[in-house]
Amino acid sequence: MHQTCDDLSKWTVLLGTSLVNSPEKDNISFIIEATGHRVGYHTPHISAKKVLKWSDYCLPLACSPDHPFRALAQASLDNFSRLGVAFIEDRLQLDNGLLPSKIVPIVLQESTLSELMGQQCPQSSNTVKSLCSSHTDKFGSDLFTDIQHPQCSKTLLTLEQVAELGSTEHPECPKDSEDHFLETYPHMEGHGHHLHLSSCHECLEMENSTITSVKHASAENIPDLPNENSVRLNSGDKTLDEHEGFSGGGLNFDGKPPNVLVYTGGSQERFNTIFQVLSECINMENNIIYSLQPQEALNDPWLENTRLLVLAEEDTLTPQLQTRFLTFLSMGGRVLGLASKLCPAGLGLKDKGSQSGQVRRLSFTREDSTEVEFSVLASGKVYVRDTQGGGQVELWGELREDLSDERGMAIVRVTHGKDGGEAVLCQVHLEIAPHKLTFDDFDELKASNSLRIEVLTEILVSLGLSCEFGQTPDSSPVHLLAISEKAKANLLKCLRTHADQKGLILLSKSSLKIMSCAELQDGPWLTDGQLALVTDSSEAQSCQFSMETYRKNLKTKFLGHTLLYADIVTSTMDLLQGIILHIPKEVGLIAIAARQTQGKGRGRNTWLSPPGCAMFTLKVQVELTSRLGRRISFLQHLAALAVVEAVCSLPGYEDIDLRVKWPNDIYYSNLMKLGGVLVTSTVIGSTFHLLIGCGVNVTNSNPTICINDLIQHYNIQHNCSLQQLSCAQLIARTVSWLEDFISRFQQEGPDAILPTYYKRWLHSGTRVHLWSEDGLEAEVVGLDHNGFLQVYSKEHGVVSVEPDGNSFDMLKNLVITKHH
């Protein structure tokens, strides 16, 4: 039984639509609906990929210009699949700039075609009756209605679920399906036509073929989501609208660390050039730029730990490097090529030696389909299509040849592999600033400089980088706080003892000037490198840190009893490094910041520290002859475990999937990092003076994921209402657990901690490789009594291993420890 739409007399047949020969019966008819939003450069929820214009892939038949705008069209099965994939990826756009909010396949009846054909003539009636039969049965109503929220639906609906829904048996439509639809989706009422549920055999056959086609077409574009982490919307579930805030703070299953690696073949000068221009384009608070050296490119495990690879080496790549970079692409990686000779499938290079180092005019097609033209330095090569190589190549920019209309492909976007690998490759030097060139070229390039930066920024956005600018703020005053007046007095006494006559305490990279709130307000101004240490601050002075919450959750004998707190500092490590040796153990000093501008990570790494990240450095003293002192490397494991226990020991939070990754990281499941620990030590006499630095994403969903995302995700999955955490709460609970772990370790040794550690870690049964990514495979079995990882292999039995020193993943390229 066909359920038909209401009278659509207000619909208008599009002029120029060729209906003399009726549309192909094998084509898919569909209605596309658009919101009132138009595409703009900063339009939210729009994927930064190349826009697909819908009319290039379908035949528009009629439209209803009322709000919301709707249009009727037909497309081949392949083109409908392309439209569907572009819609899911947020890169489908109507010709009028509107953003589609829904696509609904329909059955277009013969009588309707006749009336449409009649409407092309002036004498024809203006009325189009019963235009379509709806094609939104159980699958359609779930999928196409929920796709009004494309960002949410892509998270909540996996390809396997699409296939499952498409194969579900559909009962006959109830007679009151119209009323049911209007009750479920009241926003559709009063728009001139109502889409109804349908269960006719013809509809179902077309639906299933459409599902299969979209699934096949999108397999290379949509990464599979882990089944165990997918959220299903069953018939009894709430609609996406009712899950407030989920789309904005949903889980990012990509989970790539915010590393931008720049390969220049080892040229430091060229890296400096690339670093300079990238830092002008991208948000340096959400991305970190590193140089990738040739040996690192071949051996280090950077492939899974890189958000963007920038190839800026003009010499021919070795076969090994070419293979390595293409492997990164095939794994879903993103690549920006700047005069690089890397050519994925479907692409080749043509030499234009006469243009090398010459200024040429580049025509670039922007995201909104407009074109801009500006002057740029040519590399001496252009791209050509390799029709035998496969792969999809989109032309984004062309070079205008001298004295001819011939153009050369200078900027292209290519896709590679089944996991959504994407590269934007340029044979123009977007990275070179005008001041680097001769005086003759300077004026012409300087006039185009703003467009050069705009185009490079748009390319970086299309590759998934955040390019919203933010200025690095100055450090704020440091406030001396404590859980009691006695503890505060003890700390202040120690600090005054080591201050000079002007009240200055020298730190490793700056100095603290002791003063009151009144002195801070009255002046005098602090000189460069000096920070105000305010000793009589009100605890309620900062809106970013609650001392009351901290005090309520701290359960320690002495750790964390006194605080140096600042809204903004370079690093909490910097606050304590100069005074670590002068503070007695019983003072229990901790430095906490709401934001760090130069957070420290492992090795040469940087830890991004935006607001919402719990950041602290804790001073700990351990005697060398104690159980922990003899196995001091265990301290980093205890600190990481304390973070996990701080969350998972709360009633109701036991199943939040927070894990320890050896040796010092905190992970969501085994998918992505949301925190880490860094321990530094100084030995004086028979005592370790240690600083335990820790950063954990608590409320900040960007740049990767945070603890409150996991809690919100868990609440949706289990229909519960666990409270979200604050940074003050997490820090206090972490310090409390750490003191407990240290005490138990000192009394009983590793065996007192390892059962809890194994319960929370993510490595049981994990397979790792020794020495290199292609090295001997071994199975993780536990930790030895020194805190090193133990693995088993047939060749070596059970051995202890340690990291090889790479800064990407300490579980890669493990080496067997030396016996002492």
Beta strands, then each sheet from edge to edge (+ up, - down):
strand 1: 12-13
strand 2: 28-38
strand 3: 52-53
strand 4: 59-64
strand 5: 69-75
strand 6: 92-93
strand 7: 98-108
strand 8: 132-134
strand 9: 259-263
strand 10: 288-291
strand 11: 308-311
strand 12: 334-338
strand 13: 347-351
strand 14: 359-365
strand 15: 371-377
strand 16: 381-385
strand 17: 392-400
strand 18: 407-416
strand 19: 421-426
strand 20: 478-482
strand 21: 504-506
strand 22: 511-515
strand 23: 530-534
strand 24: 562-569
strand 25: 589-596
strand 26: 613-623
strand 27: 658-661
strand 28: 665-668
strand 29: 672-684
strand 30: 687-697
strand 31: 767-769
strand 32: 777-783
strand 33: 789-793
strand 34: 797-802
strand 35: 815-816
sheet 1: 1+ 4- 5+ 2- 7+ 8-
sheet 2: 3+ 6+
sheet 3: 10+ 9+ 11+ 12+ 19+ 18- 17+ 14- 15+
sheet 4: 13+ 16-
sheet 5: 21+ 22- 23- 20- 24+ 25+ 26- 30+ 29- 28+ 27-
sheet 6: 31+ 32- 33+ 34- 35+
end
